[in-house]
């Protein structure tokens, strides 16, 4: 995958003076709008907005911030940075929902986009911090990839939180950015790293505004893929990505995400397959089978596994079925199974044992199998 610029994150990079920037206004089109939704973000907002101020991007840039009913000191921090940023040639547009109830992150992001005017949109969560090169490097990539969501690699804070997830984000290959879109990890480039053209954003059609409990980034990502959008990652760490209990991600029920993933898998993959094998005769494999539409359940030729106990059992009976006799799905060893596979085994959890087994079959991801773990 194309590298863009040099590696970042060194203390020297963080300390360097901010270069002069082309002033926006006076008829000059804004190249990049940095989009920041805010809700009770005072703990992190200073550091977040300072990282906008420290961008080394030389062209025109603005900050579009939407304050969604914050009850803490967020508004004061925004006003303070508005002065500093405008002194540095970065116009700041502030919108707000002044009611007592927040409308949710989808609404706040949409409002911040609508009130902005940049040719490109750089999404930033109020609890995250950009490296100084982020806007410049992603802008360069976006020009080359007009119908793409551009992401980047990240550094997790605290470092030891979600280690598997962070490895996955940072190490997916160019092909896997499109083939691993069905896993429980969600979008293959994470939303706080997204950068895309305004034109493409409105072509996809804005974020879902259902509010709390709606995975608005996942739904937007799926619509983007369905409309033929590409996914590209700049292979540099350009974002400090914070993990904390207040993060909006934690408010989405697991069942909601599961159902969206199953429907997306059925639409994108299973609709063109006549039969397939589910790799995992345990809980996750059976759950997937039961979640499928009746037409797609009929396409399941077998379950496969490595667990001798499950294989010896010989088959799985779908007890909830109203059919008579009840469907019995064979269970076999993975070496005896017929591709294509939908794999319901978690990656990077078995010390490489599962990955080794998969590699022995010499299959092609995105054709012979997809991960749904």
N, C-alpha and C positions, 0 to 999 in steps of 0.2 A: 504494500500500500504506500502511496506517495507520502513522503515525509514533508513537513512544511516548516522551514526555519530550524533553529537550533533548540536543544532541550532547554526546559525552563525550570523555575523553582529555586534557583540559587539565591542566597541572601543578596548578592550583588545586584541581581536582576530586580529584586524588590525595592532596593534603595535608590535606583538611578533616577535622576530628575525627569519629570514629565516633559516630553518634547512639545514644541509649539504645534498647535493643531489648526487646521484651516477653519476659520470661523464660519458657523452656519448663519443662515439669515441672509438678508440683502439679496434675495433671489437665488441663493445657492441651495441646490437640492441636498437634503441630508442623506448621507450614504447609509448609516447604521443607527437604528434606534435600539437602545438597551432597554429591555422590557422587564420591569420589576414589580410583581404583586406584593403587597405588604399587609400583614395582619398581626398585630402585637409582636413586632419583631425587634423591639428596642435592644435586646441582648446582643444581636448580631449586626444590626443595620449599619452602624458606624463603619465596621470593617468591610462590609459588602459595598457600601457607596464609595469608600476610599479606593476600593479596587477598580471602580469605574473611572475615578479621577486619575489613577495611575496607568491607564491604558496607553500603550505607545503607538496607537493608530494615528496616522497623520491626516487622514481625511475627515470629513464632517461627521460628527456623531452627536446624538442627543440621548438624554435619559428620560424615559417615560415611566412614571411610577404611579401606581394606583393603590391608595390606602383604603383597605376594605374594613371600615368600622373598627379601627384599632382603638383600644381603651388605655394604652400605655403611652410612653413618651415618643412613639414612632414619628408623629407629625413634626415634633420639634427637631428631631434628628434630620428629617427630610429637608426642612427649611434651612437648617445650618449648611447642609451639603449643596443645596440649590445655589447659595451665594458662592461657595468655593468652586463649584463646577462651572457656573456661568462666568466667573472670573477667568477660568481656564479655557473658555470658548466652547463649553458644552451646554447648550440650552437644556433646561429641565422643565418637563410638562408634568404637572401634578393633578391627578384626578382623585376624587374620594367618594366613598359611600358613607354618608354621615348619619345613617340610621343606627339603631341600637344593635341590629343583627348583621353579621357579615353575610354577603351573598355567595361566598365560596371562591376557591382559587381559579376555577374556570372562568367565572364572570370577571374577576379582577384582571386576569391575563388578557381577556378579550377587550376590556375597557382600555387597558394600557396600550394595546395594539391600535385600537380605533383612534385614540387621541394622538398617536404618534404619526410621523410622516416619512420615516426612513425607507429607503429602497430595500434594505435588509433588516431583519429582526434578530436580535441577540437576546435569548431568554436567560434570565438570571434569577434564582430564588434569593429571597432576602436574608437567608441564613448561610449563604455560600459566598465564596471569595474567588474572584477571577485573578489569574496570573496576568502580568502586564501585556503579554503577547496575544491574549485570547482573541480579541476583536480583530486584530490585524491578520492573524493566521487563518481564522475561520472565514473572514471576508474573502481572502485570497482563494480559499477552497470553494466557497459558495459561487464565485464567479465561474469557476471551472465546472461546477455541478449544479446547474440552475434548478433542477426538479428534485433536489435532495434535501433531506434533513441532515445537516452537518453536526457531528458530535465531536468529542475529544476524550482523551484519557483523563482520569481524575485521581486525586489523592484523598483518601477517606480520613475524616477526623471524627472521633479518635481512630487512630491507625488500625487498632486490632478489631474494630467493629466490622461486621459483614465481610470477612476476608474472602470467602468464596465468591460472593457477589462482585466484589471489587476486582478480583482476578478475571472474572468473566467479562465485565465491562471493558477492561483494559486490553484483553488478549484475543477477543474474537477476530477471526480473519475477515477479509473483505467479503468473501462469499457468505460467511456465517452471520454477518450483519443482516442478511436477508433470509437465511435458512433457519436461524434460531429465534424467530419472532414469536414462536408459540409457547415458549417456556414460562414457568412461574416467575422468572426474573423480570418479565415485561419488555418494554422497548429496548432494542439492542444498543441504542445510544440513549443515555438517560436524559430526561427532560431538562434539567438545569444546565445541560451543555448544548441545547438545541440552538441552531443558527440557520435561518432560511430566508428566502426572498419574501417580501410582502405579497407579491403576486401569487406565489405558490401557496402561502398560508391561506389566502382567501379562496384560492382554487380548491383547497382541501375543505375549508369551510368552518374555521373557528373551533374553539373548545366547547365541549358540553358544559352547560351552566346549571346542571342538576344540583350542584352544591355538595355538602358533606356526604361521603359514602360513594361518590361517583369517581371512577378512575379516568379523569378527563384526559390525561396524557396518553394512556393506553388506547382510548377510543380514537383520539386524534391520530395516533401513530397507525392504527389499523386502517383508518380512512385514507391516510397518506399512501399506504401500501396498495390499497384497493384501487386508488386512482393512478397507479403506475409510478409512484414516487420511489426514489432511490435513497439509500442510506450510506453516508460516508463519514469516516472518523479521521480527524487530524491526529496523527500519532505522537502527540505531546501531551503532557499533563498540564492542562490549562485551567483547572478548577479545583479548589479545595471544597470537597463535598461533605457537608456535616451530617452526622447521624445523631439524632436526639429524640426522646420520647414524644415531644410536641409536634414532630413532623407530620404534615397532612397525610402522608402515605399510610400512617398507622390507623387512620379513620375509615379505611375502605375494607368492608367485609370480604374475607377470603372467597366465600361462595360466589360473590358478584364477579370477581376477577376470573374465577374458574369458568363460570358460564360464558363469559365473553370469549375466553380463550378457546373453549370447545367449539362455539359457533364459528369462530374465525378459522379454526383448523378444518372444520367441515366445509366451509365455503372455499377456502384456498387450496386444500389438498385432497380431502376425501371425496369431494364431488367428482374428481377426475380418476379416482381409483375404483377398480371393480372388486378387489379384495385386498386384505392386508392382515398383518400379524401385529398384535400388541405385545411389546417386549416388557414383561413384568406380569407374572401371574398372581402378584400380591395385591395389597389394598389399592394402590394407585392405578394399576392396570384395570382392575375390576371397576373402580370408580369411573374411569374413562369410558369403559364399555357401557355402563349403566347410563352415562350422561349423553351418549350418542343418540341421534334420531333413529327411529326404527329402521329406516332404509340403510343407514350406515352400520347399525348393529349387525344386520344381515351380511355385511361385507367382511366381518371379522372371521378369518379362516381359522385362527388359533391364537392362543397365548403362548409365549415362550419364556424360559427362565433358566437359571443355573441351579436352583434349589431342588435337590433330588426328591424331597418330600412332596413338593407341589407337582413335580413331573410324574411321580409314581401314582398320584391321585388320578391322573389321566385326563380329567376334564373339569370344567367349571360349569355348574348348572345355574342358569339365570332364574332364580327362584321367584323374583318379582314379576316375571312374565305372565301374561294372561293366555299365552299360546299353549296349546296342548298337542303333543307333549312339549314340556318346557325346553327351550334351547339349551343344548350341551355343547360347550366350546372346548375343543381339544387343547391340552397343555403339553408342550414338547420342549426338548432341550433347544437352546438357541441355535446350535449347529444343525439341527434337523428342521429348522423353521424356514418358511419361504418368504423372501422379501416381497413387497416393501414392508417396512416396519414403522410403527409409531412407538417411540421409545419413552417409557414412563419410569426410567431409572435416573436418579439424580446424578449429575456430573460432578466430578472432582470430590467424591465422598468416599470412594472405596480404595483409596491409595493406588489408584490406577488400574485396579483389577477389571472393572467394567470396561474401561476404555481399551484395555488390551484385548479383551474378548471381542469387542466391536471391530477393532482393527484387523483381527484374524480373518474376518469375512470379506475384506477388500471391497466394501460397499462405498457408494458415492452419496454423501450427505446432500439432501435437497432433491434426490432422485430415488434412491433406494431406501432412505429413511429420513425421518424428521424427529427432533427431540421435542417431547412434551412433558418435561419433568418438573 
